[in-house]
Each structure stands twice: as C-alpha cells, then as structure tokens.
C-alpha cells in the first residue's frame, strides 16, 4: 500500500497540519528533561493562558494523549467517588463525559436534549438548583451534531449553585472567542488536531486557580497516576528543587503543537472567526441548491462544524466514497444519533481555507452535474473584492 497521494481533510478532525507545525516535527529530538524543551514548555504555558483567556493563577499544560484524555483528566482530578455531578447532554461528547464520570464512581445526573437541538439554560438551572452538584459539565461545540452551546450562560448557573465548571472546548478554542475566566470555567480542554491544526496526540488543557485549590484538598488520591495534575505540575512548573520527571513527553508533538498555538495567536482569533463564518455561510448557500439543508438553525449553529441534512434519496456512502477515491477529499457523516442523516464539514484551522472549499465545490459540481455550485460559492464569498484568507 502506498501513501503518497494527498487527501484533503474536510472532516471535523483531524484537520490538515499547519505548515509551521509540520516543519516543527522535523526539529531535533531532545530529551524531555532538556533545558531547551523545558523552556519551550514555559512558552507553551504562557500561550495557552492567552488562548484560553484563563485567570492569572491557572495551570495550563499539554497532556500526552488525545482530547478524550483531556476530558478524562479533568474529571478524574476534580471529582471523587460519590460526588454528585450534572452533565448537559445533547450529543455524543456530552454522553462521553457522563460515561467517564460514572466509571470514576460519581453520582451522575444528566439533563438531556435532542441531538441537533440547543441546550435550554433554564432547564439546566432548575436541575442544578435542585441537585446542587459539585461539578457541572458541558460541551461548547458538540462535534457530533454541529450545535454551539451557551457556555457563558451555563457558567452563570454553575456560579449560582457553587459548582465547579468543566467545558469541552475541542471544536471551539483556537477558532472562536473563548473566555475561561469571564465564563467561570474551572477546566477546559481541546485536542491538538482540531482548531489548532497540529498532529493528533496532544491535549492542550487548562485548570483554573480554583480547580487547583480543590484538587489540593481532595480526601482521596487521584484515581489515575498518569492524569494526576499535581504530579504533572511538578514537571511543567516544578518546585524548590526545579522541574521533575513525570513521564516521557512526545517531544516532537510538543514542538508541533506549540508552533500551531503560536500561529493561531499571531493570526488572531477574531480573524479566524471571520474566515470560518464566511466559508460556512458560502458553502451552505451553494449546497442548499442541490438539496442539502442546515441541520442546526442559525442561532445555535456551530461555525466550525457545518452539519448538513442530506438530500432526499441521497446515496451517502457512495458519494463520500467517490469524493475520497476519485477526488482525494475526505468528508465525514453523522455520529451517534445522526449517523446516516447528516454530513459534518470541518471548518477548523487549516481546513477552513478558501482553496479547500473551492476544491470541494468543484468536485460536487461534477458529481451532481451542477456547474452553478462553484460560481455561487465564489459569489457568496465575494472572492474578487473581498478575498478570504487562504
């Protein structure tokens, strides 16, 4: 089997690797305890504080694992067996938070909404007032459905009931405004391969000052040695004797992710948000003419994952296979409750580029025998007078 053919990833993760991240993978291999690596990690921590807009006392770091490890690390550090937690569920990743918390022995309560529908803050508030949970968990951008949840308003609910607040920011941070401190978030996490466009395998996370204080007062040891944030902090921040060995980090992935974070901050979140909205709107306008429809109404539509209801009598598997094998374009279908019902187009980091979506429209124009698709997409973007970055 050969792997020389380029495949354009227009999936909701992973995304095409940023050129600077790709170049950083070629940097020399050094020891995880090398002074140069430790200094680079210091820069990463500073940049993560900016990326998340965390409080000054927050502890950010890179976990050696995917975004799901980021999810588990937050839960395993912040809850103890028997703790009552409330999970807001309107898709696969809210369900995963609840599943992980149960495995840790928590008393888990779910407030559930239909896949593709928004979270009703007042319903969450009523349940939180009644349960008084130690922790409230939610997903900012539900990748499985393309819904953007009201994390700022849910943060107010958590504050009113005195709960810790955990947020999955996997498809939002780095591409859309995110304010950990202002929204009262105690723990947030993402995956390197999403909006940052670095290789998979690293989870950039941040614990608030309050979260670290709660962890220090735990009555039981953290159930996972590998995820124990206080041990990780001894490597990242150190103590009187300096920085200590915890585990062998994937140095090359740190180089790449650190460079991807820097590139993100240099472009600016506002500029990235502009291009993701412009591309998503233009793609939707064009694809509506061949029978696709927005799965999620605009007020709570996730800009970074465009979820599209499929046209009637649409051969989903055949068309996605044709895109992959004839045009070298990878598209993702539904997940969980949305399997077979929708497409999910990624608009994160490096896949949210005009050239990539021009290529998709060219392919679909041929498949649907609809030459107007490309023209309408270009007109919607106003390519000639207002070029989108990329």
C-alpha positions as CSV (number, residue, x, y, z in Angstrom):
1,X,0.0,0.0,0.0
2,X,1.3,3.5,-0.9
3,X,0.5,6.7,1.0
4,X,1.8,9.2,-1.5
5,X,-1.5,10.7,-2.6
6,X,-2.6,13.8,-0.8
7,X,-6.0,13.6,0.8
8,X,-7.8,16.8,1.7
9,X,-9.3,16.5,5.1
10,X,-12.6,18.4,5.4
11,X,-13.6,16.4,8.4
12,X,-14.4,17.6,12.0
13,X,-11.0,16.4,13.0
14,X,-8.2,15.7,12.3
15,X,-7.5,18.8,10.2
16,X,-4.7,19.4,7.7
17,X,-1.5,20.2,9.6
18,X,-0.4,23.8,9.7
19,X,2.8,24.3,7.7
20,X,4.7,25.6,10.8
21,X,3.6,22.6,12.8
22,X,4.7,20.3,10.0
23,X,8.1,22.0,9.9
24,X,8.4,21.7,13.7
25,X,8.1,17.9,13.5
26,X,11.5,17.9,11.9
27,X,13.2,19.8,14.7
28,X,15.8,17.7,16.5
29,X,14.8,15.1,19.0
30,X,15.8,16.2,22.5
31,X,15.3,14.7,26.0
32,X,12.1,15.6,27.7
33,X,14.3,17.0,30.5
34,X,16.5,19.0,28.2
35,X,16.7,22.7,29.1
36,X,15.5,23.7,25.6
37,X,12.4,21.6,25.9
38,X,11.6,22.9,29.4
39,X,12.0,26.5,28.1
40,X,9.7,25.7,25.1
41,X,7.1,24.3,27.5
42,X,7.2,27.6,29.5
43,X,6.3,29.4,26.3
44,X,3.5,26.9,25.6
45,X,2.0,27.6,29.0
46,X,2.1,31.3,28.5
47,X,0.4,31.0,25.1
48,X,-2.2,28.6,26.5
49,X,-3.2,31.1,29.1
50,X,-3.7,33.6,26.3
51,X,-5.5,31.1,24.1
52,X,-8.0,30.1,26.9
53,X,-8.2,33.6,28.4
54,X,-7.6,31.9,31.8
55,X,-7.2,33.5,35.2
56,X,-3.6,34.5,36.2
57,X,-3.3,31.6,38.6
58,X,-4.4,29.0,36.1
59,X,-2.3,25.9,35.3
60,X,-2.3,25.1,31.6
61,X,-0.3,22.3,30.0
62,X,-0.2,19.7,27.2
63,X,-1.3,16.2,28.1
64,X,0.3,13.3,26.3
65,X,-2.8,11.9,24.7
66,X,-5.9,12.9,22.6
67,X,-8.8,15.2,23.5
68,X,-10.5,12.3,25.2
69,X,-7.6,12.1,27.7
70,X,-8.2,15.8,28.2
71,X,-11.8,15.0,29.1
72,X,-10.8,12.2,31.5
73,X,-8.0,14.2,33.2
74,X,-10.4,16.9,34.2
75,X,-13.0,14.5,35.6
76,X,-10.5,12.3,37.4
77,X,-8.9,15.3,39.1
78,X,-12.0,17.2,40.0
79,X,-14.4,14.5,41.2
80,X,-14.1,11.8,43.9
81,X,-16.2,8.7,44.3
82,X,-19.8,9.6,45.4
83,X,-19.6,13.2,44.2
84,X,-22.8,14.4,42.6
85,X,-22.3,15.9,39.1
86,X,-24.6,17.2,36.4
87,X,-23.8,16.7,32.8
88,X,-25.5,18.6,30.0
89,X,-26.0,16.2,27.1
90,X,-27.1,17.0,23.5
91,X,-24.8,14.7,21.6
92,X,-22.1,12.0,21.7
93,X,-19.5,14.0,23.6
94,X,-21.8,15.0,26.5
95,X,-22.7,11.3,26.7
96,X,-19.0,10.5,26.9
97,X,-18.5,12.9,29.8
98,X,-21.3,11.2,31.7
99,X,-19.9,7.7,30.9
100,X,-16.4,8.6,32.2
101,X,-17.8,10.2,35.4
102,X,-19.8,7.1,36.2
103,X,-16.7,4.9,35.7
104,X,-15.0,7.2,38.3
105,X,-17.8,6.4,40.9
106,X,-19.6,9.7,40.7
107,X,-23.3,10.1,41.2
108,X,-24.1,11.3,37.7
109,X,-27.2,13.2,36.6
110,X,-27.9,14.1,33.0
111,X,-30.0,16.9,31.6
112,X,-30.6,15.7,28.1
113,X,-31.7,17.5,24.9
114,X,-32.4,16.1,21.5
115,X,-29.4,15.7,19.2
116,X,-29.2,18.8,17.0
117,X,-31.2,21.0,19.4
118,X,-29.9,23.7,21.7
119,X,-29.5,23.5,25.4
120,X,-32.2,25.2,27.4
121,X,-30.4,27.1,30.1
122,X,-33.4,27.4,32.4
123,X,-34.0,23.7,32.4
124,X,-30.4,23.1,33.4
125,X,-30.7,25.8,36.0
126,X,-33.7,24.2,37.6
127,X,-32.0,20.8,37.8
128,X,-28.8,22.4,39.2
129,X,-30.8,24.3,41.9
130,X,-32.4,21.0,42.9
131,X,-29.3,18.8,42.8
132,X,-26.6,21.3,44.0
133,X,-23.9,19.3,42.1
134,X,-20.2,19.6,42.9
135,X,-19.5,19.9,39.2
136,X,-21.4,21.0,36.1
137,X,-20.0,19.6,32.8
138,X,-20.9,20.6,29.2
139,X,-19.6,20.7,25.7
140,X,-19.1,24.1,24.0
141,X,-19.3,22.9,20.4
142,X,-21.0,19.5,20.1
143,X,-19.0,17.9,17.3
144,X,-21.5,15.1,16.7
145,X,-24.3,17.5,15.8
146,X,-22.9,20.9,15.0
147,X,-24.6,22.7,17.9
148,X,-22.9,25.6,19.7
149,X,-23.9,25.5,23.4
150,X,-24.4,28.6,25.6
151,X,-21.3,28.1,27.8
152,X,-21.3,31.7,29.2
153,X,-24.9,31.3,30.5
154,X,-24.3,27.8,31.8
155,X,-21.3,29.3,33.7
156,X,-23.6,31.6,35.5
157,X,-25.7,28.6,36.5
158,X,-22.6,26.9,37.9
159,X,-21.7,30.0,39.8
160,X,-25.1,30.4,41.3
161,X,-25.1,26.8,42.7
162,X,-21.4,26.9,43.7
163,X,-20.4,24.1,41.3
164,X,-17.1,23.6,39.5
165,X,-17.5,24.1,35.8
166,X,-15.9,21.8,33.2
167,X,-16.1,22.6,29.4
168,X,-15.2,20.6,26.4
169,X,-13.7,23.2,24.0
170,X,-12.5,20.7,21.4
171,X,-14.1,22.3,18.3
172,X,-14.1,26.0,19.5
173,X,-10.9,27.1,21.3
174,X,-8.4,28.5,18.8
175,X,-11.1,29.3,16.2
176,X,-13.9,31.1,18.1
177,X,-13.9,33.5,21.1
178,X,-13.3,31.7,24.3
179,X,-13.0,33.3,27.7
180,X,-12.3,30.9,30.5
181,X,-12.0,33.5,33.3
182,X,-15.1,35.6,32.3
183,X,-17.3,32.5,31.9
184,X,-16.2,31.0,35.2
185,X,-14.7,27.8,33.7
186,X,-12.6,25.7,36.0
187,X,-11.3,23.3,33.5
188,X,-11.2,23.3,29.7
189,X,-9.6,21.0,27.2
190,X,-9.1,20.5,23.4
191,X,-7.2,18.3,21.0
192,X,-4.2,19.3,19.1
193,X,-5.7,18.1,15.8
194,X,-8.8,20.3,15.8
195,X,-8.8,24.1,15.6
196,X,-5.0,24.3,16.1
197,X,-4.2,22.0,13.1
198,X,-1.4,20.1,14.8
199,X,-0.9,16.3,14.6
200,X,-3.2,14.2,16.9
201,X,-1.8,13.0,20.2
202,X,-1.7,16.1,22.5
203,X,-4.4,17.6,24.6
204,X,-3.9,21.3,25.5
205,X,-5.8,21.9,28.8
206,X,-6.1,24.5,31.5
207,X,-7.1,24.2,35.2
208,X,-8.3,27.4,36.9
209,X,-6.7,28.5,40.2
210,X,-9.9,27.4,42.0
211,X,-9.7,24.0,40.4
212,X,-6.1,23.5,41.6
213,X,-7.2,24.5,45.1
214,X,-10.0,21.9,45.1
215,X,-7.6,19.3,43.9
216,X,-5.1,20.1,46.6
217,X,-7.8,19.5,49.2
218,X,-9.0,16.1,47.9
219,X,-9.8,13.5,50.5
220,X,-8.8,10.6,48.2
221,X,-5.9,10.2,45.8
222,X,-6.5,10.9,42.1
223,X,-7.6,7.6,40.7
224,X,-5.2,7.9,37.7
225,X,-1.4,8.2,38.3
226,X,-0.9,9.3,34.7
227,X,-3.5,12.0,34.9
228,X,-2.7,13.3,38.4
229,X,-2.4,17.1,37.7
230,X,-0.3,17.8,40.8
231,X,2.3,15.3,39.6
232,X,2.2,16.8,36.1
233,X,2.6,20.3,37.5
234,X,5.9,19.2,39.1
235,X,7.2,18.6,35.6
236,X,5.7,21.7,34.0
237,X,6.2,24.3,36.8
238,X,8.4,22.5,39.3
239,X,9.2,23.4,42.9
240,X,12.2,24.3,45.0
241,X,14.3,21.6,43.5
242,X,13.4,22.5,39.9
243,X,11.3,20.6,37.4
244,X,10.8,16.9,38.0
245,X,10.4,13.9,35.7
246,X,6.9,12.6,35.4
247,X,6.7,10.8,32.1
248,X,8.4,11.0,28.7
249,X,6.5,13.5,26.8
250,X,6.2,13.3,22.9
251,X,8.8,16.0,22.3
252,X,8.1,16.3,18.5
253,X,4.3,16.7,19.2
254,X,5.2,19.4,21.7
255,X,7.2,21.2,19.1
256,X,4.4,21.0,16.6
257,X,1.6,21.9,18.9
258,X,3.5,24.8,20.4
259,X,4.1,26.2,16.9
260,X,0.5,25.7,16.0
261,X,-0.6,27.6,19.0
262,X,1.8,30.5,18.2
263,X,0.5,30.6,14.6
264,X,-3.1,30.7,15.9
265,X,-2.4,33.6,18.2
266,X,-0.4,35.5,15.6
267,X,-3.3,35.3,13.1
268,X,-5.8,36.2,15.9
269,X,-9.0,34.6,17.0
270,X,-11.1,37.4,15.5
271,X,-9.6,36.9,12.1
272,X,-10.0,33.2,12.3
273,X,-13.6,33.6,13.3
274,X,-14.3,35.8,10.3
275,X,-13.0,33.3,7.8
276,X,-14.8,30.3,9.4
277,X,-18.2,32.2,9.3
278,X,-17.6,33.4,5.7
279,X,-16.7,29.9,4.4
280,X,-19.5,28.2,6.3
281,X,-22.1,30.6,5.0
282,X,-20.9,30.4,1.4
283,X,-20.8,26.6,1.5
284,X,-24.3,26.3,2.9
285,X,-25.8,28.7,0.3
286,X,-24.2,26.7,-2.5
287,X,-25.1,23.3,-1.2
288,X,-28.7,24.2,-0.4
289,X,-29.3,24.4,-4.2
290,X,-28.7,20.7,-4.6
291,X,-30.9,19.6,-1.7
292,X,-28.7,19.9,1.4
293,X,-30.2,21.8,4.4
294,X,-28.7,23.1,7.6
295,X,-29.2,20.6,10.3
296,X,-29.0,23.2,13.0
297,X,-30.8,26.6,13.0
298,X,-28.5,29.6,12.8
299,X,-28.9,31.0,16.3
300,X,-27.1,27.9,17.8
301,X,-25.2,26.7,14.8
302,X,-21.5,25.7,15.5
303,X,-19.5,27.6,12.9
304,X,-16.5,25.1,13.0
305,X,-18.6,22.0,12.1
306,X,-21.2,22.6,9.4
307,X,-23.8,19.9,9.9
308,X,-25.9,19.3,6.8
309,X,-29.1,17.3,6.5
310,X,-28.7,15.1,3.4
311,X,-30.9,15.5,0.3
312,X,-33.8,13.1,-0.2
313,X,-32.8,9.7,-1.7
314,X,-29.1,10.6,-1.3
315,X,-26.6,7.8,-1.5
316,X,-24.4,9.0,1.3
317,X,-21.8,6.2,1.3
318,X,-21.4,6.2,-2.5
319,X,-20.9,9.9,-2.7
320,X,-18.4,10.1,0.1
321,X,-16.5,7.1,-1.3
322,X,-16.4,8.9,-4.7
323,X,-15.1,12.1,-3.1
324,X,-12.4,10.1,-1.3
325,X,-11.2,7.9,-4.1
326,X,-11.8,10.0,-7.2
327,X,-11.1,13.4,-5.9
328,X,-8.9,12.8,-2.8
329,X,-11.4,14.6,-0.4
330,X,-12.4,13.1,2.9
331,X,-15.9,14.0,4.3
332,X,-17.4,12.7,7.5
333,X,-21.0,11.6,8.0
334,X,-23.1,11.6,11.2
335,X,-22.0,10.2,14.6
336,X,-24.3,8.5,17.1
337,X,-27.9,9.6,16.7
338,X,-27.0,11.5,13.5
339,X,-25.4,8.5,11.6
340,X,-26.8,8.3,8.1
341,X,-28.7,11.6,8.5
342,X,-26.1,14.3,8.1
343,X,-22.7,15.3,6.7
344,X,-20.3,17.2,9.1
345,X,-17.9,19.5,7.2
346,X,-14.9,20.6,9.2
347,X,-14.1,24.4,9.3
348,X,-11.3,24.4,11.8
349,X,-7.8,25.7,11.5
350,X,-6.3,24.7,8.1
351,X,-9.4,23.1,6.6
352,X,-11.2,26.5,6.9
353,X,-9.4,27.8,3.8
354,X,-11.0,29.1,0.6
355,X,-8.9,26.9,-1.6
356,X,-10.0,23.8,0.2
357,X,-13.7,24.6,-0.2
358,X,-13.2,25.6,-3.8
359,X,-11.8,22.1,-4.4
360,X,-14.8,20.6,-2.7
361,X,-17.3,22.6,-4.7
362,X,-15.5,21.7,-8.0
363,X,-15.9,18.0,-7.1
364,X,-19.5,18.2,-6.1
365,X,-20.3,20.3,-9.2
366,X,-19.2,17.3,-11.2
367,X,-20.8,14.7,-9.1
368,X,-24.2,16.5,-9.0
369,X,-23.8,17.8,-12.6
370,X,-24.4,21.2,-11.1
371,X,-21.9,23.7,-12.5
372,X,-23.5,26.6,-10.7
373,X,-22.2,25.3,-7.3
374,X,-18.7,26.7,-7.8
375,X,-20.0,30.0,-9.2
376,X,-22.5,30.5,-6.4
377,X,-19.8,29.7,-3.8
378,X,-17.4,32.2,-5.2
379,X,-20.1,34.9,-5.5
380,X,-21.1,34.3,-1.9
381,X,-17.6,34.8,-0.7
382,X,-17.2,37.9,-2.9
383,X,-13.8,36.3,-3.9
384,X,-12.8,39.1,-6.3
385,X,-13.3,42.1,-4.0
386,X,-13.0,40.6,-0.5
387,X,-10.7,37.6,-0.6
388,X,-10.9,35.2,2.4
389,X,-7.5,34.3,3.9
390,X,-6.1,31.2,2.3
